[in-house]
């Protein structure tokens, strides 16, 4: 029997304008460790820049960090993208920088967008509004992610805004996804009942944490041969011996 790991694949940091100012890389890692998270997906809006530092900080806890972003497509659909190497992350960051519109952020309205070091010192501030939609379609983003060997997971598809279903009304049958994310306000069974064509799809759930105490509130259990990006990809593909299980919602959630 392969070991089971607990994954939270949807976590923001202080770099996201909606992220709490307490969501520093150090705080994120410490909270994840305290919540029993083994796999941590860092998904700031349209930016991957905190991934390397968080990966470095997480090493002492044995946590695998996936370099990621929550991308907003031209259709205003949110999608999670994850990469195995820093090289592929850098290439994707260059892609994001090319296609993010030049709309300035207003910190008073949307929040600060800062890159910080391990001690929480501000190193840089992103001047463009990161929650803006790229000038790239859903299919173009998917092709870019997979072209770099990444994983592509449309986010919180059952939400009433910024989701595949809210924006398009359905999950496009030809879209190459590695999984679909169900939100904290629904269940896989509810989704499959509403949309029977999703039967057999791989689902995950993350916390979509914007505050430290939200990390790990919602998670996915992964049965893997070892703690690696390759094993996660195999599990999402349904490879023999691996497994993916969305943790059930707790009472009151």
Buried (B, 14 or more C-beta within 10 A) or exposed (E): EBEEBBBBBBBBBBBBBBBBEBBBBBBBBBBBBEBEBBBBBBBBBBBBBBBBBBBEBBEEBEBBBBBBBBBBBBBBBBBBBBBBEBEBBBBBBEBBEEBBEEEEBEEEEBBBBBBBEEEBEEEEEBEBBBBBBBEBEBBBBBBBBBEBEBBBBBBBBBBEEBBBBBBBEEBEEEBEBBBBBBBBEBBBEEBBEEBEEBEEBBBBBBBBBBBBEBBBBBBBBBBBBEBEBEBBBBBBEEEEEBEBBBBEBEEEE
